[in-house]
Amino acid sequence: MTLRLGRIAYLNVAPYFHFLREEGFTGEIIAGVPTELNTMLAAGTLDACPSSSFEYGLHAEDYFLLPGHSISSIGPVHSVLLFTPGPLNVLSGEEIAITGESATSINLLKILLKEFSGIHDVSFKVPDGEVEPLLNEGQSALLIGDRALIAASKCPTNVQITDLGALWYHFTGLPFVFALWILRREVVKKSPQKICELAIQLHKSRQRAFDDLSGMAACLSEKTSFSASQLEDYWHGMSYDLTAAHIEGLRLYFTLCQKHGLLEKVPDFYFSPAM
């Protein structure tokens, strides 16, 4: 069996994928934004993927989780950013432009506004054109991934930038898990050896990346608009673990999603028995 692996088209996954082929992965790698990969994973056209936490919350019974790995923040994440013309309290009754690329981040923003900021009357819209030009017009907007990193470096000085990872940590003191390594259940049951091999390959690739983060940053900076030092700082600021604290933060997120009508129930955590 050839594994079909999804790859989020953002720089934050580089530690998992940069050395993955060299560590022996021979399957298919399909890139896309989180919502695209969520759809493919749910449909079974992907076997495994670092996919949105919210997608797991929606369809946990269809999936297993790969232990020990995530894409998270413990404080600022730097690439899930809310841009506003003023403090958060000006958002009441306003519309926030979104890209539609990530369900996890949009629902995190809803929780941060409703549960912790007392703001219940914000609407969200995917505009016809690009979100970024709207920032110059005083429009509030949520950007994620590389687009958020770029917008933060270019946005007008009168725009307030709120880091959702930092705001979550401020209110909860817990990590926020943006993505989990999610496996289709039938794939784990059909090809447990392949899943074990993937787990080893991911671990080795991630370890190699952080053993020589400057080298990986130098390599990838040539393909991006970021300097090697910027990339290195970015990856150092992320958390790629999945500890008990990460699970606690994720459980709180799911609980608040249920409270505010975003999920029907709080899912259980099903880890792959193939490990």
C-alpha positions as CSV (number, residue, x, y, z in Angstrom):
1,M,0.0,0.0,0.0
2,T,1.2,3.5,-0.9
3,L,0.4,6.1,1.8
4,R,-1.2,9.3,0.6
5,L,0.0,12.0,2.9
6,G,-1.3,15.6,3.1
7,R,1.0,18.5,3.6
8,I,-0.3,21.9,4.8
9,A,1.1,24.5,2.4
10,Y,2.6,26.6,5.2
11,L,6.1,27.0,6.6
12,N,5.1,25.7,10.0
13,V,5.1,22.0,8.8
14,A,8.7,22.2,7.4
15,P,10.3,20.4,10.4
16,Y,8.1,17.3,9.6
17,F,8.6,17.3,5.8
18,H,12.0,18.8,5.0
19,F,13.9,15.5,5.6
20,L,10.9,13.1,5.2
21,R,12.0,11.7,1.9
22,E,15.6,11.2,3.1
23,E,14.2,9.3,6.0
24,G,12.6,6.8,3.7
25,F,9.1,8.0,3.0
26,T,8.1,6.9,-0.5
27,G,4.4,7.6,-0.6
28,E,2.5,10.4,-2.2
29,I,2.5,13.9,-0.7
30,I,-0.4,16.2,-1.5
31,A,-0.1,19.9,-0.6
32,G,-3.0,22.2,0.2
33,V,-4.5,24.7,2.8
34,P,-6.0,23.1,5.9
35,T,-9.6,23.2,4.7
36,E,-8.7,21.5,1.5
37,L,-6.8,18.8,3.3
38,N,-9.6,18.4,5.9
39,T,-12.1,17.6,3.1
40,M,-9.7,15.1,1.5
41,L,-9.0,13.4,4.8
42,A,-12.7,13.2,5.6
43,A,-13.5,11.8,2.1
44,G,-10.7,9.2,2.4
45,T,-8.6,10.5,-0.5
46,L,-5.8,11.1,2.1
47,D,-4.6,8.4,4.5
48,A,-2.8,10.7,6.9
49,C,-2.3,14.4,7.4
50,P,-1.3,17.1,9.9
51,S,-4.9,18.3,9.9
52,S,-7.0,20.9,11.7
53,S,-7.8,20.1,15.3
54,F,-11.4,21.1,14.6
55,E,-11.6,18.4,11.8
56,Y,-10.7,15.8,14.4
57,G,-13.4,17.2,16.7
58,L,-16.0,16.8,14.0
59,H,-15.1,13.3,12.9
60,A,-13.1,11.7,15.7
61,E,-14.8,8.3,15.3
62,D,-13.3,8.1,11.8
63,Y,-9.7,8.8,12.9
64,F,-6.8,7.8,15.0
65,L,-4.2,10.3,16.3
66,L,-0.4,9.9,16.0
67,P,1.0,10.2,19.5
68,G,3.6,12.8,20.4
69,H,3.2,15.2,17.4
70,S,1.2,18.4,16.8
71,I,1.5,21.9,15.4
72,S,0.9,24.0,18.5
73,S,1.9,27.2,20.3
74,I,2.6,27.8,24.0
75,G,2.0,31.5,23.8
76,P,2.5,33.5,20.5
77,V,2.2,31.5,17.3
78,H,3.0,34.5,15.0
79,S,1.0,33.1,12.1
80,V,-2.6,33.1,13.3
81,L,-3.3,36.8,13.5
82,L,-6.3,39.1,13.8
83,F,-5.9,42.5,12.3
84,T,-8.2,45.2,13.6
85,P,-8.3,49.1,13.3
86,G,-8.3,49.3,17.1
87,P,-8.7,47.2,20.3
88,L,-10.9,44.1,20.3
89,N,-13.8,46.0,22.0
90,V,-14.4,47.9,18.7
91,L,-15.4,44.6,17.0
92,S,-18.9,44.5,18.5
93,G,-21.3,44.5,15.6
94,E,-18.5,44.4,13.0
95,E,-17.6,42.1,10.2
96,I,-14.3,40.2,10.1
97,A,-12.9,39.2,6.7
98,I,-11.5,35.6,6.6
99,T,-9.8,33.5,4.0
100,G,-11.7,30.3,4.7
101,E,-8.4,28.4,4.9
102,S,-8.8,27.1,8.5
103,A,-11.8,26.0,10.6
104,T,-9.7,25.6,13.7
105,S,-8.5,29.3,13.8
106,I,-11.9,30.8,12.9
107,N,-13.5,28.8,15.7
108,L,-10.7,29.7,18.1
109,L,-11.4,33.4,17.3
110,K,-15.1,32.9,18.0
111,I,-14.3,31.4,21.4
112,L,-11.8,34.1,22.3
113,L,-14.4,36.8,21.5
114,K,-17.5,35.1,23.0
115,E,-16.1,33.3,26.0
116,F,-13.3,35.6,27.1
117,S,-14.1,39.0,25.6
118,G,-17.9,39.1,25.9
119,I,-18.3,39.9,22.2
120,H,-21.1,37.9,20.7
121,D,-22.2,39.9,17.6
122,V,-19.3,39.6,15.2
123,S,-19.9,38.3,11.7
124,F,-17.5,36.6,9.4
125,K,-17.2,36.7,5.6
126,V,-14.9,35.4,2.9
127,P,-14.6,38.4,0.5
128,D,-14.7,38.1,-3.3
129,G,-11.1,39.3,-3.6
130,E,-8.0,39.0,-1.5
131,V,-8.2,39.8,2.2
132,E,-4.9,41.6,2.5
133,P,-5.9,44.8,0.6
134,L,-8.8,45.2,3.0
135,L,-6.4,45.9,5.9
136,N,-5.5,49.2,4.3
137,E,-9.2,50.1,4.2
138,G,-9.6,49.6,8.0
139,Q,-11.3,46.2,7.6
140,S,-10.8,43.7,10.4
141,A,-9.4,40.4,9.1
142,L,-8.1,37.0,10.2
143,L,-5.1,35.6,8.4
144,I,-3.2,32.4,9.0
145,G,0.0,30.7,7.9
146,D,2.5,32.4,5.7
147,R,0.0,35.0,4.6
148,A,-0.3,36.2,8.2
149,L,3.5,36.4,8.6
150,I,3.8,38.5,5.4
151,A,0.8,40.7,6.3
152,A,2.3,41.4,9.8
153,S,5.5,42.7,8.2
154,K,3.6,45.0,5.8
155,C,0.4,46.2,7.5
156,P,-0.1,49.9,8.3
157,T,1.1,51.1,11.7
158,N,-2.4,52.0,12.8
159,V,-3.5,48.4,12.6
160,Q,-3.6,46.4,15.8
161,I,-2.3,42.8,15.5
162,T,-3.7,40.2,18.0
163,D,-1.9,36.9,18.1
164,L,-4.6,34.2,18.8
165,G,-2.0,31.8,20.3
166,A,-0.9,34.5,22.7
167,L,-4.5,35.5,23.6
168,W,-5.5,31.8,24.3
169,Y,-2.5,31.3,26.5
170,H,-3.2,34.6,28.3
171,F,-6.7,33.4,29.2
172,T,-6.1,29.7,29.8
173,G,-2.4,29.2,30.5
174,L,-2.5,26.2,28.2
175,P,-1.0,25.3,24.8
176,F,-3.2,25.7,21.8
177,V,-3.1,22.8,19.3
178,F,-3.8,24.1,15.8
179,A,-3.2,20.8,14.0
180,L,-2.9,17.1,14.9
181,W,-1.4,14.2,12.9
182,I,-4.6,12.5,12.0
183,L,-4.8,9.0,10.5
184,R,-7.7,7.3,8.8
185,R,-8.8,4.4,10.9
186,E,-9.2,1.9,8.1
187,V,-5.6,2.7,7.0
188,V,-4.2,2.0,10.5
189,K,-6.1,-1.3,10.6
190,K,-5.2,-2.3,7.1
191,S,-1.5,-1.3,7.1
192,P,-0.2,-0.9,10.7
193,Q,3.4,-1.5,9.6
194,K,3.2,1.4,7.2
195,I,1.9,3.7,10.0
196,C,4.7,2.5,12.3
197,E,7.2,3.4,9.6
198,L,5.6,6.8,9.0
199,A,5.8,7.5,12.8
200,I,9.5,6.7,12.8
201,Q,10.1,8.8,9.7
202,L,8.3,11.8,11.0
203,H,10.1,11.6,14.3
204,K,13.5,11.4,12.6
205,S,12.7,14.2,10.1
206,R,11.6,16.5,12.9
207,Q,14.7,15.6,15.0
208,R,17.0,16.3,12.1
209,A,15.3,19.6,11.4
210,F,15.8,20.8,15.0
211,D,19.4,19.4,15.1
212,D,20.2,21.8,12.2
213,L,17.5,24.4,12.2
214,S,19.8,27.1,10.8
215,G,20.7,24.8,7.9
216,M,17.1,24.1,7.1
217,A,16.3,27.8,7.5
218,A,19.1,28.8,5.1
219,C,17.8,26.3,2.5
220,L,14.2,27.4,2.7
221,S,14.8,31.1,3.0
222,E,15.9,31.1,-0.7
223,K,12.3,30.0,-1.6
224,T,10.5,32.5,0.6
225,S,10.4,36.2,1.4
226,F,11.8,35.5,4.9
227,S,15.4,35.6,6.1
228,A,17.0,32.5,7.6
229,S,17.0,34.1,11.1
230,Q,13.3,34.9,10.8
231,L,12.5,31.3,9.9
232,E,14.6,29.9,12.7
233,D,12.9,32.2,15.2
234,Y,9.5,31.2,13.9
235,W,10.1,27.5,14.2
236,H,11.7,27.9,17.7
237,G,8.5,29.6,18.8
238,M,6.3,26.8,17.7
239,S,5.6,23.6,19.7
240,Y,5.5,20.3,17.9
241,D,4.9,18.1,20.9
242,L,1.6,16.6,22.1
243,T,1.9,16.4,25.9
244,A,-0.6,16.0,28.6
245,A,-0.8,19.9,28.7
246,H,-1.5,20.0,25.0
247,I,-4.3,17.5,25.4
248,E,-5.7,19.5,28.3
249,G,-5.7,22.6,26.1
250,L,-7.3,20.7,23.2
251,R,-10.0,19.3,25.5
252,L,-10.8,22.8,26.8
253,Y,-11.0,24.1,23.2
254,F,-13.4,21.3,22.2
255,T,-15.5,21.9,25.4
256,L,-15.8,25.6,24.5
257,C,-16.7,24.7,20.9
258,Q,-19.5,22.5,22.2
259,K,-20.7,25.3,24.7
260,H,-20.9,27.8,21.9
261,G,-22.6,25.5,19.4
262,L,-19.6,24.8,17.2
263,L,-19.4,21.1,18.0
264,E,-22.2,18.7,18.9
265,K,-20.0,16.9,21.5
266,V,-16.6,16.8,23.0
267,P,-14.7,14.0,21.2
268,D,-12.7,11.3,22.9
269,F,-9.0,11.0,22.1
270,Y,-8.2,7.9,20.0
271,F,-4.5,7.2,19.6
272,S,-3.2,4.8,17.0
273,P,-2.8,1.2,18.3
274,A,-0.2,0.6,15.7
275,M,2.5,2.4,17.7
